[in-house]
Structures are given as C-alpha cells and as structure tokens.
Amino acid sequence: KVEAGKLEIEKNVVEFPELMTDIQMVMGHFAEEKGIVFSMTADNDLPATIFSDAARLKQVLTNVIGNAIKFTGAGSVTLNTRVDKDLQMLRFLVRDTGRGMTPVHVAKIFKPFTQGDSATTREFGGTGLGLELSRRLARALGGDVTLVESRPGVGSVFEILIALEGASYEASSLPTEKTLHQPIIRLDGVSVLLAEDAIDNQFLVTKFLTLAGAHVEVACDGLEAVGMASANDYDIILMDIQMPHLDGYQATLRLRKLGCKVPILALTAHAMRDEIERCRRAGCDAHLSKPIGMQKLLELVHRSLLISGSTVDHGYDAHDYDRKLLS
C-alpha cells in the first residue's frame, strides 16, 4: 500500500492518555519478557485528545519501541513524550541501552529490506522493514522518524515526530499505576470468549478484561471460537472479524444458527459504515474498532451485558453509571 501510494489515513479524535496506556501495557509486557525495563516519562502536560489516526500512530510507536526492545539485551528502554507547541508537533524520544550502531550500520537502517549486517539477521530475524515503514507512516501523519544518536555498546536514541492537530488539554496526564491497574468499570464474575488471531491483541484485550475482574478464554480463529462457544457457557463473545480459516462474519453466523444467544461484539479494523452493517447482519450486537482502548472496551462490554440482562458484580451503581454513559 505504501509503495502504491494507497496508504489510508483515517483521522479522528484520539483519546491520547488511553492510547499511551495501551502502549505502556503492551511494550511493558514485551520488555518484561526479555528481562529489561520499559518506562515512560513526560516533560510537560500532554493533550487529552488529538486529531490523528490512532491505529497508524500506535503502529509507529510500537514499531520503534519494539525495535529498541528487540536489540536491547540488558538495561532499559525509555519513552519520553513532550509537546512542541512552536512546531505544533508531538515529540517522542525512544532511548535504549542496547548494542548501538556504527556509522556504517547507521547508513543502512532506513533502507527497505536492510538490516545492520547479516549477523543481525541471523540473530534477530525480521525483514528489515520496521524503521522504514515507521518513517513512512510518521510522515503520513505529518511527522518523521529520525535517529538522534547511536554509539556501539552504549545504545541508540530515536525521535518520532507527529503533527499536533486539534489538541485539547483538559485533565490529561501520562498513565499511572492507578490508571493501569484500577479500571473504573468492574466485570467481576464475567466469562468472556475472545476470538482473535493476533498475539498482541490477545494480550492487550485479555489484560484489560482481567484487570476489571473478568475471566477470559482465547480462540485463535473462527473455527476454534465456534467450537469453544458451543461447548462452554460464556457471558459475552468478542469476535475479531479478520481471522484465518473462518472469519468473524461466518463464525458469528454459525453461532447464531446454532442458537447462541449471548452478546457478540465485533472487533473491526475499520469503522466503515458498510463493515458495521455487515457485522450486524451477521448477528453481532455491537462493534468496536481497532485500536482497542481499555475504557471503551469495558464500557461496551458492560453496556452489552446490561442490555442482555446478564447479572454482573459491578462493584458500583451500574444503572447510575449507565445513565452517565448514555448522557
């Protein structure tokens, strides 16, 4: 799509702290698996909302941060975020304590299908497209990705610039331990089937739901989802639309024909009108477009359970919350 000039940018209002919470959760998980530390800091107040493409912005951030984690064997990766109001840019500095690069390697990193050297490819794998695609996506968002500095044996620093559009600054901050681990909405006792083939989405959605008290089981494709839903009792099903073997449309149709009555929420890559309508025709009760944020996910699951009449130990006045949500 990039080479053909068909890269689609869909700008909408983006809840910036929620997006950064997602980044912290996913990247923190990958860093922890490697035994290194991932942390996030901010030099000044961040916007509460911006006007951008949340999916593409998350791709850029996760690609560059993921690359830093990949090439850091010990130590840490940090993300510093600040607003440059003079240039009207969001600035993200990604600093790692990894292997660093020589000037010869630096000259190659933004070339497609190229890595530092053949030894890098043998050790770490990959296509050598990460930084090149990240740069093109950032430029499509009015910014850029550049290497600030890199020293062999010390580490590297990359800067991501994203155009700052439609920023609102009401009550915004970086995610804290409280916002990460104490969601407002509780789903204690709720049994969820998540049908999703992407490992990072499996982790993220499962993390959001279990933090709220739900029990989650994962199906990796539509066929597995139909089998699990037929053999077990779930309170709600989250159905990714694009999956191998049997997509979300067909899986939902089969479940409805088998008499499945529980709410099925579609997880879609795009919030296009025709796709939403197709989800409803297949039997989905509602949809949630990616990238998936914790608050919107929990609100939709909570509301769908109320509509279906499921009894949930919310831990708060559910009807009062629902009135606020509707207003």
N, C-alpha and C positions, 0 to 999 in steps of 0.2 A: 504493500500500500504506500509506503514511504517513497520507494523508487518510482512508482507510477503516479505520484502526486495525488493520491486518493486517501491520504490520511485524514480521518474525520475528527474534528474538534467540536465537542458539544459543550458549550459554556452555560453554566447555570450558577445559582447561588450555592456556595460551598461552605458548610459549617467547618471552619478552619481548625478549632481545637479538637473536634471529633475526628477529623482526618489525621491530625497529628497523634491522637490517641491510638488510632489503628496502626500507624507507622511504628509507634513505640512498642506496641504489643507484639507485632509480627517480627520486627527486627530484633527486639529484645529476646524473643524466643530462639531465633536462629543463632544469635550471639551466644546465648547461654548453652546451646548445644555444642558450640565449639570451645566453651570454657573461657570466653572473653567477655568483657563488659561493654554494653551499649548504653549510652546516656544521651540525654537531650537537654540543652540549655537555650535560653533566650536572652538577648542583650536588652531588649525593651518590650513594651507591650505589643502583643500580636493582635491582628484583626480577629473579630468574632466571626465575620463572614467575608468571603471574597467572591468575585465573579470569575470563574475559571472552569476548566474541565477536570473534575475531581479524579476521574479514572486515569487520565494521562498524567496528572500531577503525581499521583501515587505511583505510577509506573516509573517516572523519572526518579523519585526519591528512593523507592525500593531497589531499583537497578543500581544506583550509585552507592547507596549504603550497603546493599547486598554484596557488591563488588569489593567494598572495603573489608567487610567481614570475611569474605572468601579468602582474601590474600593476607589476613592478619592471623598469625599463628598463636600469638600471645599478646596480652595487654588489653587495648581498648579501641573502640570506635565511638566518636562523639559527633553529634549533630548540633550545630549552633544555628539558631534561626533569628533573623532580625529583619526589620523593615527599613528600607532606604527610601524615605519619603521624597528626597530630592530627585532621585531617578525613577521613583514610583515602581520599585522592584521589591520582591521578597528575595532575601539572600539566605541561602542555606550553605553552611560550611561543613563539609564532611571530613573529619580528621581521623587518621588511623595510625597505629603503631606497627604497621605491617612491614613487609620486606622492602618497600620502596623501589625506585626505578633509577636506572642510569639514563643519561641523556639519549643514548641510542634507543632504549626502550620507550622513553617518553615520546619520541618522534613517531612511534607506531600506534599508540593506544587509541587514537581516534580514527584509524583506518579500518574499514569494514573487513571482517573475516581475518583479523590480525590480532595476535597477542604478543607479549613482550618477546618470547622466543619459543622454540619447540619444547624446551624443558617445562615451560609454564603450561603448555597444552597437555603434555603428558601427565603432569602432577595434578592439575586442577580441572582439566576438561573444558568444555564450553566452546562456543562458536567464534568468540572474539567480536560479538556484535553489541555487547552491553553498553559500553560507553558511547559508541557511535549512534545507536538508536536513542539513548538517553539524551544526547545532544540534540538530535533532530526533533525529538518530542518537546524538549525545553524551548527550542527555537520556535516551534509551532505555537507555544504558549507565550511568545513574546520575550523569551529569555535566552539562556545559553547554559552550557556546562563547560567549565574550563578547569585545567589543572593549575593550582596555585603554586605548589611546590612538591618536590619528591626527592628524598635522599635515601640511597641504598642503606638498608639496615636500620633506618630511623622511622620511615613511614611516608605517607602522602597526604596532601590536603587538596580536595576538590571543592569548587564553588558552583552552586546551582543558582541561576537567576530565573525568576518567573515574574512576568508582568503583574503588577499590583493593580487590579481593576475592581471598582465597586466595593471598596473596603469599608466595613463597619467595625467600630472599636468598642462596642458596648460589652462590658463584663467578659473580657476574654483573657485567657492565660494558657500556658502550657499545661498538659495533663499532669496531675499529681497522683501520688499513690492512692489518695482517697477516690479520685475520679476513675482511676483504673480498676479499683477493687471493690467499690461500693456503689454499684448502679442503683439508681432511684427505684426502678421497677423490679419487683421480685417475681420470680416464676417458680417458687419452691414447689416441688412435687410434680412439675410438668414433665411429661415424657415426650421427647422430640426425636423424630427421624429426619436426619439431614441427608439429602441426596445431592452429592457434589463430588466431582471427579478431581478438582484442583486441590492439591495438598495444602497450599497456603490458605485458601478459602475454608477448607475443612477445619484447619487450626483456628482461624480467626473467629468464625461463626460459633464453633464449639466453645471457645474461650468466652465469648460474650454471653452465651446462654448459661454456661456452668457458673460463671460469676454471679448470675442472677438466681441461681439455685436450681436450674433445670437439669434433667438427665438427658444426655444426647447420645444417640447411636448413629453411625455414619454408613451410608451406602455409597459405593464408588461409581455406580452408573444406574441407569433407569431400570434395568432388569433386576439388579440386586435390590433396588428400592421396592419394586412391586412384590418381590418375594418376602422381604422383611416386613412390609406393611400388611401382607396377607397372613403372616404367621404370628405377628405380635400386635399388642394394643398400644397405640400412640395417641397422645392428645392433639398433636399437630405435626404436619409434614412440611418441611422446607424443600422445595424441588427446584434444583438448578435446571435451566432449560437446555443448555448446550452440553450434552453428555454423550459418551460413546455407547455403542450397542443399542441403546434405546433412549431417545431424548426425553426431556421433561414433558413435552406435549403428549407424546404417546404413552409415557408411564402414567401420567395423570388420567388420561382417557381409560386405560386399562383398570386402574384402581377404582374409578367411578363405576365402570361396568361390573366390577366385582362386588360393588355395594359399599365401598369405603365412604364413610360419612364425615370423617374428621376434616378440619380445615386444611387445605393445601395452599401454601404460599409459594408463588413462583419467584425464583431468583433470576433476574434477567440482566444481560449485558447492556441493553439499551432500553430506555423508557419510551420507545416509539409507540405511537397510538395503535398501529396495526399489530405490533407484537403483544401489547397489553390485551387487546381484544382477542387475539388468538389464544392467549393464556386463559382468559375467561371462558371461551368456547370449549376449551379442553376440560374445564372443570375446576380451575383454580379459583380460590376465593378472593385473592388479592395478589399483588406483586410488589417486589422490592428490587429496585435497580442497583446494580453494582457501580462503584464500590460500596460495600455494605458498612454502615456505621452502627455502633452499638446502640445508641439511643433510639434511632429509627427502627432498628430491628426489634428491640424489646417492646417498643410502643405498638408495632404492627402485630407481633405475636400476642401481646396482652389483649389488644382490641379484638383480634380474631377469636380468641378464647372466650371473651365476654359474649360476643355475638353468637357463638356456637353453644353457649350455655355451660361450658366446662367450669368446674369448681377449682379455683386456684387459690393457694395460700399466698396472697399478695403481700401481706405484711403492712398494708396501708389501706386507706379508704379507696377501694378500686372505683367505685361509682363516682366519687368526688374527682378522682384523677381523670376518669373518662370524660367527665363534663369539661374539665380544663382542656383536655386533649381536643375535644370537638370544637371548643371555642377558639 
